[in-house]
Amino acid sequence: MERLLIGVALLAASACSSGVKPIGLHDSNVPLDARRFVADAQDAVSISRARRDDAVTVLRATEGWRAELTNTSMWPKGSEGLLKKLETFADARVKMASLLLERAELQLELAKSKYTLSTAETAMRNDIAVYDLKPLRDDAEAIRRQIEQANVNVEDQRTSMDKLTLSWWEAYGAFTQGGKDTPVFYISPEILASAKERDDRMKANRKAKAKAGEKTEEGKDAKALPKTDSKATDSKAQPKEDKLELDL
């Protein structure tokens, strides 16, 4: 609990600006409703920061996905034209992730600005301190306008991505109709390479077992052959004339 309170205090200190002092959420001198109002503003800052962090993670993952496409050794032959469309589509996805991150950062700044304004308004309503609210309100309004433009940028990019997505799937469909190998387009190159290595190893094991089986069959055939008596064979091989002479 102590660590949580310290974290809340640090959050309040970092979020407040323009010389506005944080209001303690456990200060009994401040009415409960006023403290809840400030606490809601603090929660909005925490939520916006978490969403910004998520946007950072998404951007890094998208950049990593695009980087995998540069592994030309994993590309099937004859796919150069298709890959250009895929790279264009991947660049568009990275741009979208970047725009979403920019908007998330602006939303975090707005949450901080609104928290500062809420704290100042609460302090003035409860005769705790006196602040000039106009600069604080102007700051929040300026960030709102930036967010509106960020929303427009995101929607424009979304429209562009819809067209690029349709173009990519049309090109992909035409490519696959020729019966060409395409797993690289929807399987990670690392996974594909691992699968190929496993298949090669299994084929080698099957060949080794087949050779061992052939040697075993040869050994069984050799053991199955009947033993022959060389003397009996020689006797049977003698001509009839020789046998008559022996009887005399």
SEMAR-339537 format. One line per field, with one value per atom (N, C-alpha, C): residue number from 1; atom name; x, y, z. Coordinates in Angstrom, 3 decimals. Atoms other than C-alpha are relative to their C-alpha. Example, Ala and Ser with C-alpha at 12.3 -4.5 7.8 and 13.67 -1.06 7.14 Angstrom:
! SEMAR-339537
num = (1_1_1_2_2_2)
atome = (N_CA_C_N_CA_C)
c1 = (0.890_12.300_0.900_-0.820_13.670_-0.770)
c2 = (-1.190_-4.500_1.200_-1.190_-1.060_1.090)
c3 = (0.000_7.800_0.000_-0.060_7.140_0.730)
This chain:
! SEMAR-339537
num = (1_1_1_2_2_2_3_3_3_4_4_4_5_5_5_6_6_6_7_7_7_8_8_8_9_9_9_10_10_10_11_11_11_12_12_12_13_13_13_14_14_14_15_15_15_16_16_16_17_17_17_18_18_18_19_19_19_20_20_20_21_21_21_22_22_22_23_23_23_24_24_24_25_25_25_26_26_26_27_27_27_28_28_28_29_29_29_30_30_30_31_31_31_32_32_32_33_33_33_34_34_34_35_35_35_36_36_36_37_37_37_38_38_38_39_39_39_40_40_40_41_41_41_42_42_42_43_43_43_44_44_44_45_45_45_46_46_46_47_47_47_48_48_48_49_49_49_50_50_50_51_51_51_52_52_52_53_53_53_54_54_54_55_55_55_56_56_56_57_57_57_58_58_58_59_59_59_60_60_60_61_61_61_62_62_62_63_63_63_64_64_64_65_65_65_66_66_66_67_67_67_68_68_68_69_69_69_70_70_70_71_71_71_72_72_72_73_73_73_74_74_74_75_75_75_76_76_76_77_77_77_78_78_78_79_79_79_80_80_80_81_81_81_82_82_82_83_83_83_84_84_84_85_85_85_86_86_86_87_87_87_88_88_88_89_89_89_90_90_90_91_91_91_92_92_92_93_93_93_94_94_94_95_95_95_96_96_96_97_97_97_98_98_98_99_99_99_100_100_100_101_101_101_102_102_102_103_103_103_104_104_104_105_105_105_106_106_106_107_107_107_108_108_108_109_109_109_110_110_110_111_111_111_112_112_112_113_113_113_114_114_114_115_115_115_116_116_116_117_117_117_118_118_118_119_119_119_120_120_120_121_121_121_122_122_122_123_123_123_124_124_124_125_125_125_126_126_126_127_127_127_128_128_128_129_129_129_130_130_130_131_131_131_132_132_132_133_133_133_134_134_134_135_135_135_136_136_136_137_137_137_138_138_138_139_139_139_140_140_140_141_141_141_142_142_142_143_143_143_144_144_144_145_145_145_146_146_146_147_147_147_148_148_148_149_149_149_150_150_150_151_151_151_152_152_152_153_153_153_154_154_154_155_155_155_156_156_156_157_157_157_158_158_158_159_159_159_160_160_160_161_161_161_162_162_162_163_163_163_164_164_164_165_165_165_166_166_166_167_167_167_168_168_168_169_169_169_170_170_170_171_171_171_172_172_172_173_173_173_174_174_174_175_175_175_176_176_176_177_177_177_178_178_178_179_179_179_180_180_180_181_181_181_182_182_182_183_183_183_184_184_184_185_185_185_186_186_186_187_187_187_188_188_188_189_189_189_190_190_190_191_191_191_192_192_192_193_193_193_194_194_194_195_195_195_196_196_196_197_197_197_198_198_198_199_199_199_200_200_200_201_201_201_202_202_202_203_203_203_204_204_204_205_205_205_206_206_206_207_207_207_208_208_208_209_209_209_210_210_210_211_211_211_212_212_212_213_213_213_214_214_214_215_215_215_216_216_216_217_217_217_218_218_218_219_219_219_220_220_220_221_221_221_222_222_222_223_223_223_224_224_224_225_225_225_226_226_226_227_227_227_228_228_228_229_229_229_230_230_230_231_231_231_232_232_232_233_233_233_234_234_234_235_235_235_236_236_236_237_237_237_238_238_238_239_239_239_240_240_240_241_241_241_242_242_242_243_243_243_244_244_244_245_245_245_246_246_246_247_247_247_248_248_248)
atome = (N_CA_C_N_CA_C_N_CA_C_N_CA_C_N_CA_C_N_CA_C_N_CA_C_N_CA_C_N_CA_C_N_CA_C_N_CA_C_N_CA_C_N_CA_C_N_CA_C_N_CA_C_N_CA_C_N_CA_C_N_CA_C_N_CA_C_N_CA_C_N_CA_C_N_CA_C_N_CA_C_N_CA_C_N_CA_C_N_CA_C_N_CA_C_N_CA_C_N_CA_C_N_CA_C_N_CA_C_N_CA_C_N_CA_C_N_CA_C_N_CA_C_N_CA_C_N_CA_C_N_CA_C_N_CA_C_N_CA_C_N_CA_C_N_CA_C_N_CA_C_N_CA_C_N_CA_C_N_CA_C_N_CA_C_N_CA_C_N_CA_C_N_CA_C_N_CA_C_N_CA_C_N_CA_C_N_CA_C_N_CA_C_N_CA_C_N_CA_C_N_CA_C_N_CA_C_N_CA_C_N_CA_C_N_CA_C_N_CA_C_N_CA_C_N_CA_C_N_CA_C_N_CA_C_N_CA_C_N_CA_C_N_CA_C_N_CA_C_N_CA_C_N_CA_C_N_CA_C_N_CA_C_N_CA_C_N_CA_C_N_CA_C_N_CA_C_N_CA_C_N_CA_C_N_CA_C_N_CA_C_N_CA_C_N_CA_C_N_CA_C_N_CA_C_N_CA_C_N_CA_C_N_CA_C_N_CA_C_N_CA_C_N_CA_C_N_CA_C_N_CA_C_N_CA_C_N_CA_C_N_CA_C_N_CA_C_N_CA_C_N_CA_C_N_CA_C_N_CA_C_N_CA_C_N_CA_C_N_CA_C_N_CA_C_N_CA_C_N_CA_C_N_CA_C_N_CA_C_N_CA_C_N_CA_C_N_CA_C_N_CA_C_N_CA_C_N_CA_C_N_CA_C_N_CA_C_N_CA_C_N_CA_C_N_CA_C_N_CA_C_N_CA_C_N_CA_C_N_CA_C_N_CA_C_N_CA_C_N_CA_C_N_CA_C_N_CA_C_N_CA_C_N_CA_C_N_CA_C_N_CA_C_N_CA_C_N_CA_C_N_CA_C_N_CA_C_N_CA_C_N_CA_C_N_CA_C_N_CA_C_N_CA_C_N_CA_C_N_CA_C_N_CA_C_N_CA_C_N_CA_C_N_CA_C_N_CA_C_N_CA_C_N_CA_C_N_CA_C_N_CA_C_N_CA_C_N_CA_C_N_CA_C_N_CA_C_N_CA_C_N_CA_C_N_CA_C_N_CA_C_N_CA_C_N_CA_C_N_CA_C_N_CA_C_N_CA_C_N_CA_C_N_CA_C_N_CA_C_N_CA_C_N_CA_C_N_CA_C_N_CA_C_N_CA_C_N_CA_C_N_CA_C_N_CA_C_N_CA_C_N_CA_C_N_CA_C_N_CA_C_N_CA_C_N_CA_C_N_CA_C_N_CA_C_N_CA_C_N_CA_C_N_CA_C_N_CA_C_N_CA_C_N_CA_C_N_CA_C_N_CA_C_N_CA_C_N_CA_C_N_CA_C_N_CA_C_N_CA_C_N_CA_C_N_CA_C_N_CA_C_N_CA_C_N_CA_C_N_CA_C_N_CA_C_N_CA_C_N_CA_C_N_CA_C_N_CA_C_N_CA_C_N_CA_C_N_CA_C_N_CA_C_N_CA_C_N_CA_C_N_CA_C_N_CA_C_N_CA_C_N_CA_C_N_CA_C_N_CA_C_N_CA_C_N_CA_C_N_CA_C_N_CA_C_N_CA_C_N_CA_C_N_CA_C_N_CA_C_N_CA_C_N_CA_C_N_CA_C_N_CA_C_N_CA_C_N_CA_C_N_CA_C_N_CA_C_N_CA_C_N_CA_C_N_CA_C_N_CA_C_N_CA_C_N_CA_C_N_CA_C_N_CA_C_N_CA_C)
c1 = (0.831_0.000_0.868_-0.891_2.847_0.612_-0.583_4.460_-1.034_1.066_1.113_-0.206_0.188_0.700_1.155_-1.162_4.226_-0.114_0.176_3.483_-1.033_1.036_0.306_0.530_-0.566_2.197_0.952_-0.911_4.891_-0.759_0.828_2.234_-0.614_0.610_0.503_1.021_-1.034_3.751_0.449_-0.463_4.757_-1.079_1.086_1.316_-0.319_0.303_0.762_1.117_-0.973_2.469_-0.488_0.363_2.348_-0.081_-0.038_3.108_-1.197_1.165_-0.102_0.440_-0.401_0.436_-1.020_0.926_-1.048_-0.836_0.887_-3.936_0.035_-0.061_-3.580_-1.365_1.273_-6.271_-0.483_0.379_-6.254_-0.006_0.036_-6.284_-1.431_1.350_-9.296_-0.498_0.417_-9.307_-0.693_0.624_-10.480_-1.251_1.228_-14.110_0.182_-0.129_-14.536_-0.320_0.360_-16.274_1.118_-1.100_-13.406_1.178_-1.104_-10.835_-0.308_0.379_-12.794_0.148_-0.139_-12.824_1.461_-1.432_-9.036_0.487_-0.410_-8.650_-0.395_0.429_-10.651_0.961_-0.954_-8.292_1.338_-1.237_-5.317_-0.134_0.232_-6.822_0.082_-0.046_-7.214_1.437_-1.417_-3.486_0.618_-0.548_-2.615_-0.482_0.557_-4.944_0.623_-0.590_-3.582_1.451_-1.405_-0.009_0.082_0.012_-0.827_-0.321_0.335_-2.411_1.155_-1.183_0.638_1.051_-0.967_2.863_-0.421_0.494_0.657_0.277_-0.248_0.999_1.480_-1.438_4.792_0.293_-0.199_4.673_-0.490_0.555_2.473_0.909_-0.886_4.792_1.260_-1.217_7.869_-0.279_0.351_6.097_-0.233_0.255_4.975_1.293_-1.305_8.482_0.769_-0.664_9.803_-0.586_0.651_7.242_0.473_-0.474_8.297_1.449_-1.409_11.966_0.159_-0.081_11.279_-0.144_0.221_10.191_1.269_-1.240_13.710_0.914_-0.788_15.014_-0.255_0.264_15.230_0.225_-0.256_16.508_-1.261_1.226_13.033_-1.071_1.010_11.216_-0.003_0.055_10.005_0.417_-0.456_11.385_-1.188_1.022_9.453_-1.003_0.964_7.787_0.433_-0.531_9.682_-1.095_1.066_6.672_-0.995_0.936_4.409_0.601_-0.652_6.951_0.036_0.037_7.007_-1.326_1.304_3.295_-0.059_-0.009_3.857_0.802_-0.818_6.600_-0.742_0.790_4.344_-1.081_1.033_1.595_0.601_-0.662_4.040_0.388_-0.341_5.257_-1.249_1.248_1.633_-0.426_0.343_1.086_0.883_-0.907_4.152_-0.405_0.436_2.936_-1.258_1.211_-0.461_0.334_-0.405_1.175_0.659_-0.654_3.260_-1.027_1.049_0.176_-0.814_0.731_-1.630_0.819_-0.852_1.356_0.004_0.033_1.400_-1.301_1.287_-2.301_-0.036_-0.018_-1.771_0.849_-0.837_1.018_-0.728_0.788_-1.234_-1.104_1.047_-4.012_0.564_-0.651_-1.567_0.271_-0.251_-0.577_-1.296_1.287_-4.254_-0.453_0.381_-4.896_0.792_-0.818_-2.008_-0.483_0.466_-3.265_-1.336_1.299_-6.799_0.144_-0.241_-5.438_0.481_-0.491_-3.559_-1.144_1.133_-6.655_-0.988_0.925_-8.837_0.525_-0.605_-6.406_-0.104_0.073_-6.308_-1.434_1.400_-10.096_-0.468_0.381_-10.543_0.604_-0.661_-8.030_-0.697_0.660_-9.802_-1.404_1.347_-13.286_0.001_-0.073_-12.127_0.945_-0.823_-10.034_1.348_-1.322_-6.794_1.098_-0.978_-4.934_-0.722_0.555_-5.489_0.914_-0.770_-4.411_-0.687_0.543_-4.856_-0.417_0.503_-7.059_0.040_0.072_-7.062_1.147_-1.089_-3.566_-0.158_0.186_-4.434_-1.084_1.074_-7.665_0.440_-0.501_-5.950_0.923_-0.921_-3.298_-0.770_0.815_-5.914_-0.717_0.711_-7.834_0.949_-0.977_-4.688_0.322_-0.280_-3.973_-1.201_1.204_-7.581_-0.005_-0.040_-7.156_1.037_-1.018_-3.982_-0.531_0.573_-5.858_-1.001_0.948_-8.582_0.727_-0.789_-5.940_0.611_-0.552_-4.364_-1.062_1.099_-7.777_-0.200_0.131_-8.012_1.129_-1.151_-4.518_-0.174_0.209_-5.409_-1.051_1.065_-8.620_0.459_-0.535_-6.845_0.907_-0.889_-4.218_-0.782_0.838_-6.917_-0.631_0.569_-8.556_1.049_-1.098_-5.205_0.348_-0.323_-4.555_-1.055_1.055_-7.915_0.280_-0.296_-6.925_1.234_-1.224_-3.443_-0.251_0.326_-4.871_-0.698_0.707_-7.245_0.958_-0.985_-4.418_0.927_-0.908_-2.170_-0.666_0.658_-4.742_-0.332_0.222_-5.572_1.286_-1.291_-1.877_0.372_-0.311_-1.476_-0.824_0.853_-4.439_0.494_-0.520_-3.005_1.293_-1.271_0.369_-0.224_0.219_-1.021_-0.693_0.669_-3.071_0.993_-1.028_0.188_0.585_-0.491_0.752_1.355_-1.320_3.797_-0.023_-0.139_5.103_-0.153_0.281_3.766_0.025_0.054_4.157_0.742_-0.782_6.711_-0.852_0.814_3.947_-0.877_0.835_2.032_0.620_-0.723_4.622_1.326_-1.261_7.581_1.165_-1.158_10.867_0.737_-0.669_12.337_-0.740_0.809_9.460_0.119_-0.101_9.662_1.347_-1.328_13.416_0.103_-0.015_12.928_-0.773_0.801_10.217_0.764_-0.785_12.461_1.125_-1.082_15.324_-0.528_0.609_13.011_-0.360_0.363_11.727_1.237_-1.242_15.267_0.554_-0.506_16.249_-0.825_0.869_13.236_0.262_-0.308_14.038_1.305_-1.286_17.623_-0.152_0.225_16.418_-0.703_0.708_14.038_0.936_-0.969_16.831_0.931_-0.906_19.124_-0.686_0.745_16.414_-0.233_0.221_15.719_1.258_-1.258_19.386_0.259_-0.199_19.584_-0.927_0.949_16.489_0.446_-0.493_18.011_1.115_-1.095_21.125_-0.537_0.585_18.976_-0.645_0.635_17.000_1.046_-1.068_20.221_0.561_-0.507_21.450_-0.953_0.992_18.191_0.012_-0.033_18.362_1.204_-1.209_21.902_-0.155_0.201_20.898_-1.004_1.060_17.925_0.484_-0.515_20.074_0.391_-0.325_20.414_1.483_-1.408_23.843_0.140_-0.227_25.273_1.233_-1.140_27.571_0.817_-0.857_30.449_0.260_-0.272_31.112_-1.206_1.214_27.522_-0.193_0.151_27.506_0.933_-0.973_30.674_-0.438_0.417_29.275_-1.137_1.137_26.027_0.432_-0.440_27.965_0.787_-0.780_29.919_-0.856_0.768_28.864_-0.333_0.465_27.058_1.087_-1.042_29.999_0.970_-0.931_32.216_-0.599_0.632_29.696_-0.004_-0.016_29.525_1.365_-1.344_33.213_0.328_-0.247_33.294_-0.707_0.741_30.684_0.728_-0.739_32.806_1.197)
c2 = (-1.197_0.000_1.250_-1.161_2.373_0.292_-0.193_1.791_0.580_-0.509_2.416_1.482_-1.422_5.729_0.842_-0.722_6.749_0.139_-0.056_5.853_1.028_-0.994_7.936_1.399_-1.330_10.850_0.406_-0.303_10.646_0.299_-0.240_10.415_1.386_-1.317_13.492_1.105_-1.027_15.431_0.145_-0.053_14.473_0.529_-0.415_15.158_1.482_-1.412_18.552_0.875_-0.928_21.474_1.416_-1.424_25.275_0.431_-0.411_25.483_-0.436_0.482_23.667_-1.116_0.995_21.727_-1.132_1.137_18.217_0.065_0.106_17.595_-1.434_1.340_14.653_-0.671_0.718_12.059_-0.446_0.392_11.260_1.196_-1.216_14.851_0.244_-0.145_15.083_1.443_-1.395_18.871_0.292_-0.150_18.390_-0.882_0.800_17.238_-1.270_1.296_13.641_0.090_-0.135_14.587_0.660_-0.689_16.911_-0.943_0.952_14.191_-1.058_0.958_11.747_0.611_-0.692_14.314_0.003_0.005_14.585_-1.426_1.401_10.801_-0.508_0.404_10.279_0.538_-0.596_12.632_-0.736_0.788_10.687_-1.342_1.291_7.413_0.150_-0.235_8.891_0.100_-0.078_9.649_-1.399_1.367_6.065_-0.830_0.761_4.583_0.460_-0.528_6.879_-0.423_0.435_5.969_-1.474_1.426_2.237_-0.177_0.092_2.754_0.471_-0.442_4.674_-1.093_1.101_1.807_-1.139_1.033_-0.650_0.397_-0.474_1.492_-0.132_0.187_1.392_-1.470_1.430_-2.412_-0.418_0.331_-2.659_0.507_-0.547_-0.396_-0.843_0.822_-2.457_-1.356_1.301_-5.701_0.123_-0.206_-4.294_0.233_-0.218_-3.090_-1.317_1.303_-6.562_-0.877_0.775_-8.182_0.473_-0.518_-5.877_-0.405_0.371_-6.649_-1.435_1.394_-10.361_-0.124_0.083_-9.639_0.278_-0.297_-8.492_-1.215_1.232_-12.049_-0.656_0.434_-12.694_-1.493_1.431_-16.254_-0.831_0.720_-17.235_0.245_-0.336_-15.789_-1.013_0.909_-18.138_0.710_-0.594_-17.578_0.551_-0.600_-15.376_0.862_-0.777_-13.349_1.451_-1.346_-10.076_1.062_-0.990_-8.119_-0.042_0.152_-9.516_0.553_-0.461_-8.715_1.515_-1.457_-5.058_0.480_-0.349_-4.893_-0.334_0.392_-6.736_0.996_-0.973_-4.315_1.330_-1.229_-1.357_-0.129_0.254_-2.905_0.002_0.041_-3.546_1.403_-1.391_0.065_0.752_-0.659_1.205_-0.419_0.472_-0.948_0.655_-0.661_0.534_1.463_-1.394_4.031_0.121_-0.015_3.246_-0.151_0.195_1.969_1.264_-1.240_5.155_1.096_-1.008_7.358_-0.290_0.363_5.427_0.325_-0.352_5.937_1.512_-1.460_9.679_0.450_-0.360_9.892_-0.393_0.436_7.871_0.937_-0.939_10.229_1.322_-1.229_13.245_-0.204_0.285_11.595_-0.045_-0.013_11.080_1.436_-1.407_14.754_0.705_-0.609_15.744_-0.445_0.487_13.531_0.721_-0.734_15.203_1.437_-1.391_18.647_0.118_-0.026_17.843_-0.276_0.254_16.475_1.274_-1.254_19.717_1.001_-0.921_21.735_-0.405_0.483_19.571_0.305_-0.283_19.971_1.485_-1.447_23.762_0.434_-0.356_24.034_-0.449_0.521_21.843_0.842_-0.836_23.933_1.346_-1.300_27.167_-0.128_0.160_25.813_-0.224_0.316_24.717_0.940_-1.041_27.824_-0.529_0.535_25.854_0.850_-0.832_27.969_0.759_-0.798_30.496_-0.145_0.181_29.856_0.743_-0.564_31.435_-1.176_1.164_28.872_0.139_-0.183_30.419_-0.692_0.705_29.194_-1.514_1.444_25.717_-0.497_0.386_25.607_0.133_-0.179_26.954_-1.151_1.111_24.251_-1.277_1.197_21.488_0.096_-0.171_22.928_-0.160_0.140_23.120_-1.478_1.432_19.440_-0.701_0.593_18.559_0.196_-0.267_20.211_-0.881_0.898_18.206_-1.431_1.345_15.020_-0.123_0.027_15.920_-0.195_0.177_16.239_-1.395_1.357_12.965_-1.015_0.895_11.291_0.014_-0.117_12.613_-0.768_0.703_11.282_-1.517_1.438_7.848_-0.511_0.436_7.630_0.047_-0.066_8.761_-1.194_1.145_6.080_-1.298_1.193_3.511_-0.207_0.080_4.323_-0.459_0.400_4.019_-1.473_1.403_0.689_-0.942_0.846_-0.676_-0.251_0.149_-0.036_-0.872_0.790_-1.483_-1.466_1.374_-4.558_-0.732_0.598_-5.209_-0.276_0.180_-4.728_-1.167_1.088_-7.100_-1.359_1.295_-9.909_-0.382_0.298_-9.602_-0.536_0.452_-9.928_-1.368_1.275_-12.782_-1.128_1.015_-14.661_-0.392_0.290_-14.341_-0.813_0.699_-15.567_-1.461_1.371_-18.661_-0.871_0.790_-19.719_-0.771_0.704_-20.716_-1.176_1.127_-23.309_0.235_-0.300_-21.505_-0.102_0.172_-22.010_1.354_-1.292_-19.278_0.017_-0.049_-20.256_1.178_-1.099_-17.486_1.233_-1.203_-14.910_-0.005_0.014_-16.090_-0.800_0.686_-18.029_0.722_-0.658_-16.476_-0.732_0.645_-17.128_-0.939_0.863_-18.562_-1.328_1.218_-21.028_-0.838_0.710_-21.894_-0.702_0.603_-22.518_-1.192_1.104_-24.676_-1.203_1.097_-26.701_-0.710_0.594_-27.234_-0.861_0.763_-28.363_-1.302_1.202_-30.817_-1.008_0.902_-32.227_-0.663_0.568_-32.676_-1.073_0.972_-34.468_-1.279_1.175_-36.782_-0.819_0.716_-37.627_-0.771_0.673_-38.438_-1.223_1.131_-40.686_-1.149_1.042_-42.523_-0.735_0.628_-43.141_-0.932_0.829_-44.423_-1.283_1.188_-46.798_-0.948_0.845_-48.025_-0.795_0.684_-48.857_-1.084_1.001_-50.618_-1.188_1.075_-52.635_-0.901_0.793_-53.748_-0.939_0.841_-55.026_-1.149_1.031_-56.924_-1.107_0.983_-58.654_-0.866_0.774_-59.669_-1.035_0.931_-61.247_-1.157_1.057_-63.172_-0.969_0.863_-64.508_-0.938_0.824_-65.715_-1.133_1.028_-67.581_-1.052_0.923_-69.183_-1.016_0.938_-70.911_-1.321_1.304_-74.776_-0.312_0.389_-76.172_-1.235_1.129_-78.614_-0.784_0.878_-81.663_-0.156_0.003_-81.359_-1.440_1.377_-85.141_-0.595_0.539_-86.023_0.592_-0.674_-83.522_-0.593_0.578_-84.991_-1.397_1.353_-88.519_-0.005_-0.083_-87.527_0.477_-0.562_-85.741_-0.984_0.961_-88.886_-0.635_0.640_-90.437_-1.451_1.358_-93.820_-1.030_0.948_-95.606_-0.228_0.117_-94.857_-0.861_0.781_-96.357_-1.505_1.415_-99.643_-0.622_0.518_-100.077_-0.243_0.173_-99.675_-1.249_1.154_-102.405_-1.296_1.169_-104.894_-0.230)
c3 = (0.000_0.000_0.000_-0.067_0.858_-1.361_1.329_-2.554_-0.964_0.868_-4.246_0.236_-0.311_-2.448_-0.522_0.532_-3.397_-1.509_1.449_-7.025_-0.410_0.295_-6.980_0.190_-0.251_-5.501_-1.112_1.101_-8.159_-1.272_1.177_-10.866_0.057_-0.147_-9.488_-0.220_0.144_-9.297_-1.440_1.388_-12.852_-0.929_0.880_-14.330_0.148_-0.216_-12.764_-0.559_0.559_-14.470_0.243_-0.132_-14.652_1.454_-1.403_-10.936_0.809_-0.730_-9.919_0.948_-0.988_-6.701_0.064_-0.087_-6.463_1.275_-1.152_-4.106_0.503_-0.566_-1.742_0.004_0.076_-2.325_1.376_-1.364_1.398_0.947_-0.812_2.575_0.470_-0.543_4.881_-0.049_0.113_4.502_-1.330_1.316_0.903_-0.023_0.050_0.385_-0.825_0.660_-0.732_-1.488_1.416_-3.986_-0.792_0.681_-4.867_-0.203_0.126_-4.192_-1.058_1.038_-6.369_-1.384_1.282_-9.165_-0.451_0.309_-9.002_-0.269_0.180_-8.687_-1.379_1.353_-11.889_-1.052_0.945_-13.695_0.046_-0.122_-12.325_-0.701_0.663_-13.526_-1.517_1.441_-17.001_-0.493_0.369_-17.047_-0.048_-0.049_-16.037_-1.190_1.120_-18.667_-1.312_1.236_-21.392_-0.141_0.062_-20.477_-0.399_0.362_-20.708_-1.481_1.418_-24.125_-0.870_0.743_-25.280_-0.049_-0.048_-24.140_-0.926_0.920_-26.048_-1.451_1.365_-29.175_-0.367_0.231_-28.806_-0.318_0.224_-28.588_-1.385_1.311_-31.681_-1.116_1.025_-33.675_-0.138_0.053_-32.753_-0.637_0.582_-33.634_-1.501_1.423_-36.983_-0.757_0.632_-37.780_-0.107_0.054_-36.918_-1.090_1.062_-39.221_-1.375_1.286_-42.050_-0.259_0.162_-41.422_-0.475_0.433_-41.919_-1.517_1.443_-45.479_-0.796_0.712_-46.360_-0.102_0.074_-45.943_-1.362_1.379_-49.698_-0.206_0.173_-49.227_0.225_-0.285_-48.070_-1.053_1.007_-51.092_-1.137_1.153_-53.829_-1.277_1.256_-57.316_-0.800_0.844_-59.689_0.729_-0.787_-56.930_0.191_-0.191_-57.367_-0.080_0.161_-58.641_1.153_-1.115_-55.938_1.283_-1.224_-53.228_0.092_-0.035_-54.229_0.579_-0.557_-53.490_1.493_-1.403_-50.230_0.834_-0.720_-49.185_0.138_-0.069_-50.025_1.071_-1.006_-47.910_1.409_-1.302_-45.051_0.463_-0.343_-45.164_0.475_-0.383_-44.942_1.405_-1.347_-41.862_1.051_-0.933_-40.184_0.176_-0.089_-41.008_0.850_-0.815_-39.516_1.483_-1.400_-36.313_0.548_-0.427_-36.173_0.278_-0.192_-36.570_1.262_-1.212_-33.845_1.249_-1.125_-31.554_0.220_-0.128_-32.284_0.671_-0.614_-31.405_1.473_-1.395_-28.212_0.861_-0.746_-27.155_0.235_-0.168_-27.759_1.042_-0.977_-25.755_1.415_-1.309_-22.899_0.444_-0.334_-23.044_0.386_-0.342_-23.004_1.390_-1.332_-19.972_1.087_-0.970_-18.145_0.137_-0.021_-19.133_0.742_-0.663_-17.966_1.503_-1.421_-14.689_0.686_-0.565_-14.087_0.160_-0.054_-14.914_1.092_-1.026_-12.682_1.401_-1.298_-9.802_0.330_-0.224_-10.216_0.291_-0.224_-10.460_1.387_-1.313_-7.363_1.110_-1.009_-5.419_0.148_-0.061_-6.300_0.596_-0.531_-5.527_1.512_-1.426_-2.080_0.756_-0.654_-1.291_0.477_-0.341_-1.281_-0.623_0.712_-3.844_-1.104_1.093_-6.636_-1.213_1.225_-10.242_-1.145_1.240_-13.651_-0.880_0.702_-15.366_-1.517_1.450_-18.857_-0.739_0.709_-19.882_0.048_-0.127_-18.595_-0.954_0.916_-20.569_-1.463_1.369_-23.679_-0.395_0.271_-23.391_-0.325_0.241_-23.163_-1.341_1.264_-26.110_-1.192_1.083_-28.262_-0.258_0.157_-27.602_-0.627_0.605_-28.476_-1.513_1.448_-31.867_-0.688_0.567_-32.462_-0.105_0.032_-31.613_-1.136_1.118_-34.094_-1.324_1.220_-36.812_-0.058_-0.050_-35.665_-0.401_0.390_-36.049_-1.515_1.457_-39.613_-0.689_0.594_-40.383_0.071_-0.165_-39.015_-0.979_0.906_-41.041_-1.452_1.373_-44.228_-0.277_0.174_-43.709_-0.044_0.012_-43.006_-1.381_1.354_-46.344_-1.002_0.889_-48.106_0.190_-0.278_-46.410_-0.565_0.578_-47.538_-1.477_1.424_-51.149_-0.208_0.128_-50.678_0.352_-0.384_-48.955_-1.142_1.134_-51.855_-1.152_1.076_-54.372_0.297_-0.381_-52.436_-0.178_0.086_-52.233_-1.441_1.416_-55.913_-0.633_0.532_-56.788_0.571_-0.645_-54.319_-0.616_0.620_-55.804_-1.378_1.334_-59.301_0.085_-0.169_-58.042_0.371_-0.475_-56.309_-1.042_1.030_-59.339_-0.857_0.755_-60.981_0.751_-0.781_-58.248_0.618_-0.564_-56.884_1.513_-1.436_-53.364_0.687_-0.633_-51.061_1.524_-1.462_-47.371_0.606_-0.551_-46.884_0.243_-0.133_-47.235_1.248_-1.197_-44.185_1.147_-1.065_-42.142_0.215_-0.325_-40.355_-0.665_0.620_-42.218_0.949_-0.965_-39.018_0.146_-0.111_-38.705_-1.269_1.273_-42.392_-0.117_0.054_-42.177_0.946_-0.966_-39.073_-0.540_0.567_-40.842_-1.120_1.091_-43.884_0.556_-0.612_-41.677_0.594_-0.568_-39.891_-1.092_1.103_-43.186_-0.600_0.541_-44.508_0.931_-0.966_-41.308_-0.021_0.061_-41.533_-1.259_1.239_-45.157_0.127_-0.188_-44.226_0.902_-0.902_-41.384_-0.724_0.750_-43.714_-0.949_0.899_-46.229_0.766_-0.799_-43.486_0.448_-0.426_-42.212_-1.167_1.176_-45.737_-0.346_0.277_-46.297_1.038_-1.057_-42.937_-0.199_0.255_-43.860_-1.128_1.124_-47.152_0.446_-0.486_-45.384_0.861_-0.852_-42.885_-0.827_0.876_-45.664_-0.691_0.632_-47.415_0.965_-0.999_-44.178_0.228_-0.175_-43.748_-1.173_1.180_-47.308_0.040_-0.064_-46.769_1.013_-1.017_-43.594_-0.464_0.439_-45.353_-1.025_0.998_-48.016_0.664_-0.628_-47.295_-0.136_0.041_-46.447_-0.887_0.925_-49.033_0.419_-0.299_-48.480_-1.264_1.196_-50.880_-0.473_0.393_-50.797_-0.707_0.620_-51.557_-1.371_1.294_-54.322_-1.031_0.929_-55.839_-0.437_0.324_-55.649_-0.995_0.910_-57.320_-1.377_1.281_-59.973_-0.849_0.770_-61.048_-1.087_1.094_-64.372_0.334_-0.264_-64.452_-0.292_0.353_-66.117_1.150_-1.112_-63.156_1.105_-1.051_-60.750_-0.341_0.393_-62.726_0.210_-0.160_-62.724_1.455_-1.423_-58.982_0.525_-0.457_-58.520_-0.406_0.442_-60.482_0.882)
